[in-house]
Amino acid sequence: ARLWSFKTEDGIEATPVVVGNSVIVGSTDGHLYSVDAQTGALRWKYKTGDKIMGGAAVARAPNGRDIYVVVGSYDNQVHCVNAATGKPVWTYATENYINGTPGVNAGRVIFGGCDRILHVVNLANGKRLRTIEIGDYIAGSAAVIGSRAYLGHYGNQVICVDVGAGRIVWRYRDRQFPYFSSPAVTADRVVIGGRDKQVHAMERATGKPVWTFRTRGKVDSSPVICAGKVVVGSEDGRVYMLDLATGRQLWSYNAGSPVMGSPAVHAGGVYIGSDDGTFYAFR
């Protein structure tokens, strides 16, 4: 049953994030909204200069008290706001659009955008720590684990970047198709969807290929890994569950409409939406 709905001034393509008793989500109307998770009442809204396409990242502030929300916008900036009040903490300017969700690790904010650069920014004050030239548009989000960031880009590659050293550790290239998906990373695997209609798995340490699984449509959906299984959607209208070790299909469900969004897994359930507006739950 529907609990509540909240109307923004334009569409919502970003992924919501829950912070305490609030749901925080960006809109293509250029605002970041915080609404009460129980009632849907507006708590605050924060204005950026253009549409917000990516989800927000949440991190505890360096002072140990506040919670920060960090989000990219098509105004070419990353915005950090206080999760409780919606008041700005800092903004960081780049040279082009920012699509993905920033990664936050060890007091650093790590993100790429259409300026072809991976940025490393101080969470406390928004000051630049490092920039790493990638050379192609970064449409998705980087998965950040320790000092390494894993991401796909428009130049038909998946890469691993040593953020501390500022260098690319390895590159994976299969065919001449870009990656809009964001990777899922385990202790020894990186799994990502490609616009070549395939799901790709590679060794986390080396980037060497492990397996590919072919769908019938481009895979902009970002995989989720749980209990040795990979769940991902495809433009072909199906949700797939694959074996992480082998890439073998365990099951699929035909949603009948492109599944470009990314699944959520919680308490044994899989939740995902399709382009016709239908939201599915599987067990």
C-alpha positions as CSV (number, residue, x, y, z in Angstrom):
1,A,0.0,0.0,0.0
2,R,1.2,3.5,-0.8
3,L,2.4,5.3,2.3
4,W,2.7,8.8,0.8
5,S,3.9,10.7,-2.3
6,F,5.8,13.9,-2.7
7,K,5.8,16.0,-5.8
8,T,8.8,17.9,-7.0
9,E,8.8,20.5,-9.8
10,D,10.2,18.1,-12.4
11,G,11.2,14.4,-12.9
12,I,13.2,12.3,-10.5
13,E,16.0,10.1,-12.0
14,A,18.3,10.1,-9.0
15,T,18.4,7.3,-6.4
16,P,17.0,8.3,-3.0
17,V,19.0,7.9,0.2
18,V,17.6,7.4,3.7
19,V,19.2,9.4,6.6
20,G,17.7,8.7,9.9
21,N,14.0,9.5,9.5
22,S,14.5,11.5,6.3
23,V,14.5,10.5,2.6
24,I,16.8,12.7,0.6
25,V,16.6,12.8,-3.2
26,G,17.6,15.1,-6.1
27,S,15.3,16.2,-8.9
28,T,15.8,17.4,-12.4
29,D,14.2,20.6,-11.2
30,G,17.7,21.4,-9.7
31,H,16.7,20.9,-6.0
32,L,17.8,18.4,-3.4
33,Y,14.9,17.5,-1.2
34,S,14.6,16.1,2.3
35,V,11.2,14.7,3.3
36,D,10.0,12.9,6.4
37,A,10.2,9.2,5.8
38,Q,7.0,8.5,7.7
39,T,4.7,11.3,6.4
40,G,6.3,12.7,3.2
41,A,6.3,16.2,4.6
42,L,9.0,18.5,3.3
43,R,11.9,19.1,5.8
44,W,14.0,21.3,3.6
45,K,15.0,21.8,-0.1
46,Y,18.4,23.0,-1.3
47,K,18.8,24.7,-4.7
48,T,21.6,23.9,-7.2
49,G,22.1,25.6,-10.5
50,D,20.8,22.8,-12.7
51,K,19.3,19.3,-12.7
52,I,20.5,16.5,-10.4
53,M,20.7,13.2,-12.1
54,G,22.8,11.1,-9.6
55,G,22.1,9.9,-6.1
56,A,23.6,11.6,-3.0
57,A,26.3,10.2,-0.8
58,V,26.0,10.4,3.0
59,A,28.9,10.6,5.4
60,R,29.5,11.6,9.0
61,A,31.2,15.0,9.2
62,P,34.8,15.1,10.4
63,N,33.6,16.9,13.6
64,G,31.9,13.6,14.5
65,R,28.5,15.3,15.1
66,D,26.9,16.3,11.8
67,I,25.9,14.2,8.8
68,Y,26.9,15.6,5.4
69,V,25.1,14.9,2.1
70,V,27.2,15.2,-1.0
71,V,25.6,15.4,-4.5
72,G,26.7,16.3,-8.0
73,S,24.7,18.6,-10.3
74,Y,24.6,19.6,-14.0
75,D,25.7,23.0,-12.8
76,N,29.2,21.4,-12.9
77,Q,29.5,21.5,-9.1
78,V,29.5,19.0,-6.2
79,H,27.5,20.3,-3.3
80,C,27.9,19.4,0.4
81,V,25.0,20.2,2.7
82,N,24.1,19.5,6.3
83,A,21.6,16.6,6.3
84,A,19.7,17.9,9.3
85,T,19.2,21.5,8.0
86,G,19.9,21.6,4.3
87,K,22.4,24.4,4.9
88,P,25.4,24.5,2.5
89,V,28.7,23.4,3.9
90,W,30.8,23.8,0.7
91,T,30.7,23.6,-3.1
92,Y,33.4,22.4,-5.5
93,A,33.5,23.5,-9.1
94,T,34.4,21.4,-12.1
95,E,34.4,22.0,-15.8
96,N,31.4,19.9,-16.8
97,Y,28.3,17.9,-15.8
98,I,28.4,15.4,-12.9
99,N,26.2,12.4,-13.3
100,G,27.2,9.8,-10.8
101,T,27.0,9.5,-7.0
102,P,30.2,10.6,-5.3
103,G,32.1,8.1,-3.3
104,V,33.2,8.9,0.3
105,N,36.1,7.2,2.0
106,A,38.5,8.1,4.8
107,G,37.5,11.8,4.7
108,R,37.8,12.1,1.0
109,V,35.1,12.6,-1.7
110,I,35.9,10.9,-4.9
111,F,33.9,11.4,-8.2
112,G,34.2,11.8,-11.9
113,G,32.2,13.6,-14.5
114,C,32.0,14.8,-18.0
115,D,35.2,16.8,-17.6
116,R,37.1,13.4,-18.0
117,I,38.8,13.8,-14.6
118,L,38.6,11.9,-11.3
119,H,38.5,14.4,-8.5
120,V,39.6,13.8,-4.9
121,V,38.2,16.4,-2.5
122,N,38.6,17.0,1.3
123,L,35.2,16.1,2.9
124,A,35.8,18.7,5.7
125,N,36.2,21.8,3.5
126,G,35.7,20.9,-0.1
127,K,39.3,21.7,-1.0
128,R,40.9,19.7,-3.9
129,L,43.4,17.0,-2.8
130,R,44.1,15.6,-6.2
131,T,42.9,15.3,-9.8
132,I,43.6,12.3,-12.0
133,E,43.2,12.6,-15.7
134,I,41.0,9.7,-17.1
135,G,40.7,11.0,-20.6
136,D,37.0,10.1,-21.2
137,Y,33.5,11.0,-19.8
138,I,32.6,9.3,-16.6
139,A,28.8,8.8,-16.6
140,G,28.5,6.4,-13.7
141,S,29.8,6.3,-10.1
142,A,33.1,5.0,-8.8
143,A,33.2,2.2,-6.3
144,V,35.8,3.2,-3.7
145,I,37.4,0.7,-1.4
146,G,40.5,1.7,0.6
147,S,42.8,3.7,-1.7
148,R,41.4,2.3,-4.9
149,A,38.5,3.5,-7.1
150,Y,36.9,1.2,-9.7
151,L,34.8,2.8,-12.6
152,G,33.8,2.4,-16.2
153,H,33.9,5.3,-18.7
154,Y,32.9,6.4,-22.1
155,G,36.2,5.4,-23.6
156,N,35.1,1.7,-23.6
157,Q,37.2,0.8,-20.5
158,V,36.8,-0.3,-16.9
159,I,39.7,1.0,-14.8
160,C,41.2,0.7,-11.3
161,V,42.7,3.9,-10.0
162,D,45.1,4.2,-7.0
163,V,43.7,7.4,-5.5
164,G,46.6,8.0,-3.2
165,A,49.3,7.6,-5.9
166,G,47.2,9.3,-8.6
167,R,47.8,6.5,-11.2
168,I,45.7,4.0,-13.1
169,V,46.6,0.5,-11.9
170,W,44.8,-1.5,-14.6
171,R,42.5,-1.1,-17.6
172,Y,39.9,-3.6,-18.9
173,R,38.7,-3.4,-22.4
174,D,36.5,-6.0,-24.2
175,R,34.8,-4.3,-27.1
176,Q,34.2,-0.9,-28.5
177,F,31.3,0.0,-26.3
178,P,31.1,2.4,-23.3
179,Y,30.2,1.8,-19.7
180,F,27.4,3.8,-18.1
181,S,26.9,1.2,-15.3
182,S,28.6,1.5,-11.9
183,P,30.6,-1.5,-10.7
184,A,29.9,-3.8,-7.8
185,V,33.1,-4.9,-6.1
186,T,33.9,-7.9,-3.8
187,A,37.1,-9.2,-2.3
188,D,38.3,-10.6,-5.6
189,R,35.8,-9.5,-8.3
190,V,34.6,-6.4,-10.2
191,V,31.3,-6.8,-12.0
192,I,29.8,-4.1,-14.3
193,G,27.2,-3.8,-17.1
194,G,28.2,-2.5,-20.5
195,R,26.5,-1.0,-23.5
196,D,27.7,-4.0,-25.5
197,K,24.7,-5.8,-23.9
198,Q,26.9,-7.8,-21.6
199,V,27.7,-8.1,-17.9
200,H,31.4,-8.3,-17.3
201,A,33.3,-9.8,-14.4
202,M,37.0,-9.3,-13.9
203,E,39.7,-9.9,-11.3
204,R,39.8,-7.1,-8.8
205,A,43.6,-7.2,-8.4
206,T,44.5,-7.4,-12.1
207,G,41.5,-6.5,-14.2
208,K,41.9,-9.8,-16.1
209,P,38.6,-11.1,-17.5
210,V,36.8,-13.9,-15.6
211,W,33.4,-14.1,-17.5
212,T,30.9,-12.3,-19.5
213,F,27.1,-12.8,-19.7
214,R,25.2,-11.7,-22.8
215,T,21.7,-10.1,-22.5
216,R,19.7,-8.8,-25.4
217,G,19.9,-5.1,-24.6
218,K,22.4,-2.6,-23.2
219,V,23.2,-2.9,-19.5
220,D,23.2,0.5,-17.9
221,S,21.8,-1.0,-14.7
222,S,24.4,-1.3,-11.9
223,P,24.8,-4.8,-10.6
224,V,24.3,-5.8,-6.9
225,I,26.2,-8.7,-5.4
226,C,24.7,-10.7,-2.5
227,A,25.5,-14.2,-1.2
228,G,27.5,-15.2,-4.3
229,K,24.9,-14.0,-6.8
230,V,24.7,-11.0,-9.1
231,V,21.4,-9.2,-9.8
232,V,21.2,-6.8,-12.7
233,G,18.6,-5.4,-15.1
234,S,18.9,-4.9,-18.9
235,E,17.3,-2.8,-21.6
236,D,15.9,-6.1,-23.0
237,G,13.3,-5.9,-20.2
238,R,14.6,-8.7,-18.0
239,V,16.0,-8.9,-14.5
240,Y,18.8,-11.4,-14.3
241,M,20.3,-13.4,-11.4
242,L,23.7,-14.8,-12.2
243,D,26.2,-17.0,-10.4
244,L,29.1,-14.8,-9.3
245,A,31.7,-17.5,-9.7
246,T,30.8,-18.6,-13.3
247,G,28.4,-16.0,-14.8
248,R,25.8,-18.7,-15.3
249,Q,22.2,-17.6,-15.3
250,L,20.3,-18.8,-12.3
251,W,17.0,-17.1,-13.2
252,S,15.5,-14.2,-15.1
253,Y,12.2,-12.3,-15.0
254,N,10.6,-10.6,-18.0
255,A,9.4,-7.2,-16.9
256,G,8.2,-6.4,-20.4
257,S,9.9,-2.9,-20.3
258,P,13.5,-1.8,-20.2
259,V,15.1,-2.2,-16.7
260,M,17.7,0.6,-16.7
261,G,17.7,1.2,-13.0
262,S,19.7,-0.6,-10.3
263,P,18.4,-3.2,-7.9
264,A,18.3,-3.0,-4.1
265,V,18.7,-6.2,-2.0
266,H,17.5,-6.3,1.6
267,A,16.6,-9.1,4.0
268,G,16.5,-11.7,1.2
269,G,14.4,-9.6,-1.1
270,V,15.3,-8.0,-4.5
271,Y,13.7,-4.6,-5.4
272,I,13.9,-3.0,-8.8
273,G,11.9,-0.7,-11.1
274,S,11.3,-0.7,-14.8
275,D,10.9,2.1,-17.4
276,D,7.1,1.6,-17.5
277,G,6.9,2.8,-13.9
278,T,6.4,-0.7,-12.3
279,F,8.3,-1.5,-9.2
280,Y,9.0,-5.2,-8.5
281,A,9.9,-7.2,-5.4
282,F,11.3,-10.8,-5.6
283,R,12.2,-13.4,-3.1
